Amino acid sequence: FVSDSDIYFSRKNIHSECFFIPNGVNFPKIDTVTNRDPHKLLFVANYEYGPNKDAANFLVTKLMPLMLKKAPQFKLTLIGKELPLNLQKKIT
């Protein structure tokens, strides 16, 4: 389970042994990236989740055209599960 309330509910209703597993991973400190390209934007998401799909659509249809006018070298990269074909076609 990922929360104390999950464990409490399960112990109360299922009466079986339950364990708490923290939702996260500790990584070593990562140094600041110094070679960033201000003309590149990366959006990583699971596109089965509606708000992610909406955000990607906004980036492709609203933000990208504005950015290309100001910076023709602008690149938008969308990565993730179930990227809609219509968005793939618009950014390639």
C-alpha positions in Angstrom: 0.0 0.0 0.0 1.1 3.5 -0.6 -0.6 5.4 2.3 -1.4 4.9 5.9 -5.1 5.2 5.1 -4.8 2.3 2.7 -3.2 0.1 5.4 -5.8 1.2 8.0 -8.7 0.4 5.6 -7.2 -3.0 4.7 -6.4 -4.1 8.2 -9.9 -3.1 9.3 -11.8 -4.7 6.5 -9.7 -7.5 5.1 -8.0 -8.6 8.3 -4.7 -9.7 6.6 -1.1 -8.6 7.0 -0.5 -5.3 5.2 2.7 -3.5 4.4 3.5 0.1 3.6 5.6 0.7 0.5 6.8 4.4 0.1 5.9 5.8 -3.2 9.2 7.3 -4.3 12.9 6.6 -4.8 15.9 8.3 -3.3 18.4 9.4 -6.0 21.8 10.8 -5.5 22.0 14.6 -6.0 22.3 15.5 -9.7 24.4 18.4 -10.7 22.8 21.2 -12.6 22.8 20.7 -16.3 24.9 23.4 -17.9 24.4 22.5 -21.6 20.6 23.2 -21.8 19.2 24.3 -25.1 16.5 27.0 -24.5 14.9 26.1 -27.8 14.0 22.5 -26.8 11.0 21.5 -24.8 10.4 17.9 -23.6 7.0 16.7 -22.4 7.0 13.2 -20.9 3.6 11.8 -20.0 1.1 8.9 -20.0 -1.3 10.1 -22.7 -4.0 7.7 -21.6 -4.6 10.3 -18.8 -6.9 12.9 -20.2 -5.2 16.0 -18.6 -1.8 14.9 -20.1 -3.4 14.5 -23.5 -5.0 18.0 -23.2 -1.7 19.5 -22.1 0.1 17.9 -25.1 -2.6 19.2 -27.4 -2.2 22.7 -26.0 1.6 22.5 -26.5 1.3 21.3 -30.1 -1.6 23.5 -31.3 -1.2 26.7 -29.2 2.3 27.0 -27.8 4.4 25.5 -30.6 3.1 27.9 -33.4 3.9 30.9 -31.2 7.4 29.6 -30.3 8.2 28.8 -34.0 7.4 32.5 -34.9 9.8 33.7 -32.3 12.4 31.0 -32.6 12.3 28.9 -35.8 14.8 26.5 -34.3 12.3 25.6 -31.5 11.8 21.8 -31.0 9.0 20.1 -29.1 9.4 16.5 -28.2 6.5 14.4 -26.8 7.4 11.1 -25.2 5.2 8.6 -23.4 2.6 5.8 -23.5 -0.3 6.1 -25.9 0.8 9.3 -27.7 -2.2 10.1 -30.0 -1.4 9.7 -33.7 -2.8 13.1 -34.5 -0.3 14.7 -32.2 2.6 12.6 -33.6 1.7 13.8 -37.1 1.6 17.5 -36.0 5.1 17.5 -34.5 7.0 15.4 -37.1 
